[in-house]
Amino acid sequence: MAEINGIQIDEKKAKRLLQKLVMMEKKNIVSKQDSDSKMVEKIKKMIEEEVECF
């Protein structure tokens, strides 16, 4: 665990989340299935779910 600005960060979870987000964005760029606002909502949801599990 790392601490940034007094907040503990699980580096493994952060890296895993970042990889998922990059793959999701890459897939959406190719398919253009979701709009930018829809992608923002999906990303927010993924982050919130990961934070709740922590």
Protein Blocks (a to p, Z undefined) as FASTA:
>chain_A
ZZeehiacdfklmmmmmmmmmmmmmmmmmnomacfklmmmmmmmmmmmmmmmZZ
